[in-house]
Amino acid sequence: MLSAKQLTAIQKVGQKTFTLTCVIYKRQPFAFDDSNPYGDDTVAFASEGSTVRGWLVPASSVDFMLDIAQIISSSNSVLRVPAGTDIEPGDKVVIGSDTYYCSESTVEQTWPEWISVRLRRVQ
């Protein structure tokens, strides 16, 4: 079993690789539009984001889809951010000029050296 001091030391070593500036925008609760006959909900994000340092592991695969006479690519990458970072599925992450959406987060780990977040990017 690791002590709190040992875990903190391991986290510091891992965070030395976090060289990217990432801005996380929390997804707001769905706004229901009763006047919309299709029942679509509006997805909105907080106007202020929180900035953290992270490490982006490149996409292991790219999916291609056909949508209204155009090809759309979707890639899934992994972002590692410091333990304790507030990020959940549905949040928007901006890294440089690229926008990603969190599809999964490992915030509930028993050994949190960092948080691994699966990101989806649609182009």
N, C-alpha and C positions, 0 to 999 in steps of 0.2 A: 504494500500500500504506500502511496506517495503522500508526503506531508504537504501542507499548503505552500510551504516555502519551496519545496522541490517542484511542485506544479507551476508556480510562478516563474521559476527559473527556466523551465521547459517552454512556457509561453513566450518568454522574452527571446529565447533563441529562435523560435518559429516566426515571431513578429519581425525579425530582422529582414526576412524575405518579403515583407509587405511593402512594396514600393509604389503601388498605384493609389491615386486618390480616387475614392469612390464616394458618390453622394447617394444616400438612400432616402427615397421619398415613400412615406407610409401610405398604403392604400386606405382611403377613407371608406366608411360604411356605405353600402349601396344606397343610392337615392331612388326610391320607387316613384314611378310616374304613372299615376292612376289614369291619366288621360291617354296614355299610349296603348292602343288596342293590341299591340304585339307583346306587351308585357316586358319589354327590354328594360334593364336597369342601367343607370348611369354609373360608370366607373370613374372615380376622381382620386387624385393623389394630393397629399399635403403640399402646400406652396413652398414651405421651408423644408429643406432636407438636412439630414445629419451627415457629416463628413467623417469618413474613416479611411485608414490605409488598408489595402488588401493585396492579395496575390491571385491573379486570374490564371487558371489552368485552361489552356486552349480547348476548344470544342473537340470532342472525340468523334463526333459524327455530325453530318449536315443532312437535313431532310429537305427534299424539294416537293413543292405542291403546285398544282395548276389552279389558278383562281382568276376568273374573268379575263381570259386571254393573256395572262402573264404568269411567269414562273416566280414563285416566292420561295426563298430558302429560310430554313429555321435551323439554328444551331444551339446546342446545349453545352454550356461551359460550367466549370466549377470555380467559385470565388471563395477564397479563404479570408476571413476577417477575424479580428480579435474576439476572444471569448467575452461574452457579455454584451455584444453588439445587438441592438434591437432591430431584428430583421425577420420577416415572416413571409410565407407564401403570398403572392399577390403584390408585394412591394415592388416599386420601380427602382432600378439601380442605374446610375449614369456614370460611365467611366470614359473620360475624355469626351468625344463626340458620339459615342455609342450608347444606346439605351437597351437595357436588359430588363427582364421581369423574373422575379424569384418564383420558382416552382416548388422548391423544397428547401428546408433548412434543418440543420442538425443541432438546434439549440438545446435539445434535451439529451445531452450525452453524460455519461458517468465520469468521463475523463476529458474535460473540455480544454484541450491544448489550443484550439481555435474553433471557430464555427465554419463548417463547410456548407456552402449555399449553391444549389443548382440554379443556374440562370438560363433563360431562354431568350434568344435574340431572333427577331423576325425581320427579314430584309425584303 
